């Protein structure tokens, strides 16, 4: 770990004033500290934001919720308004990490997690995400956990978050603040596919800080489900996960949301596939057709072709459970 300066500003403006290309904001540090210990991240200056007033969950004028960036994952999952209105998000958060990590991890920090690709963490091997232009050994190496959708020749890594998959399905909005002022980013646009610049995970500028995440009033509380498939039940990242949310009119689907985790560089949605379900009865046949359409462009690697079949079954199961009111995970 390299030497670094440390500051703990008292307000958001002061934190942003200190920021720059060689700085990192730190809250719980559950991912950043791992990266620093492995010399993957080498910031020259850590800006501790744990003293900022970003720890509340408040109702918005439009009937949704605004989650402060420093709300812990544990407090978010067990917050009464989240449990009542957004059980999909509560399920997803509780499926991730361990209780100890959820107590430390912040909501804003969850969005900034970096991939758990073996090669990214191993500084003895090349990695385009860590050092652009050096290559992607995962493409021809051990790639069981890697992407089957949206990958590029430069990177086949996956995004590790569970919470982000639910936020994608709920169409959350990310609130950020930088030297240029305040702005909002639609969740679908916040994370990037790798393309030719896999080192860039998201659309944040160096001086921008996530201040909150807004959930719309539309919560799908009665018909949602988060399904996570992993190698072991305790503290493992998803091989495939599905956030499914339906608006039902009797047995007919009025609206549908499907987001996948563990299969791409960002939470994966396809609105055209979701539209295929609208106006259709909630049957296994229609769910299977949606799953096939969702995975039609999958390009598995040498060791992860199983993810295509696994994802298909998971989509069908998650949608089936959501249609009847959800299932506890």
Secondary structure as GFF3:
##gff-version 3
##sequence-region A 1 329
A	DSSP	beta_strand	5	7	.	.	.	ID=ss1
A	DSSP	alpha_helix	12	18	.	.	.	ID=ss2
A	DSSP	beta_strand	23	26	.	.	.	ID=ss3
A	DSSP	alpha_helix	32	37	.	.	.	ID=ss4
A	DSSP	beta_strand	45	48	.	.	.	ID=ss5
A	DSSP	beta_strand	57	59	.	.	.	ID=ss6
A	DSSP	beta_strand	65	68	.	.	.	ID=ss7
A	DSSP	alpha_helix	73	78	.	.	.	ID=ss8
A	DSSP	alpha_helix	80	85	.	.	.	ID=ss9
A	DSSP	alpha_helix	87	95	.	.	.	ID=ss10
A	DSSP	alpha_helix	99	104	.	.	.	ID=ss11
A	DSSP	alpha_helix	107	111	.	.	.	ID=ss12
A	DSSP	alpha_helix	118	121	.	.	.	ID=ss13
A	DSSP	three_ten_helix	137	139	.	.	.	ID=ss14
A	DSSP	alpha_helix	163	169	.	.	.	ID=ss15
A	DSSP	beta_strand	173	178	.	.	.	ID=ss16
A	DSSP	beta_strand	181	186	.	.	.	ID=ss17
A	DSSP	alpha_helix	187	190	.	.	.	ID=ss18
A	DSSP	beta_strand	209	215	.	.	.	ID=ss19
A	DSSP	beta_strand	224	229	.	.	.	ID=ss20
A	DSSP	beta_strand	240	249	.	.	.	ID=ss21
A	DSSP	beta_strand	252	261	.	.	.	ID=ss22
A	DSSP	beta_strand	268	269	.	.	.	ID=ss23
A	DSSP	alpha_helix	271	277	.	.	.	ID=ss24
A	DSSP	alpha_helix	284	294	.	.	.	ID=ss25
A	DSSP	alpha_helix	306	323	.	.	.	ID=ss26
###
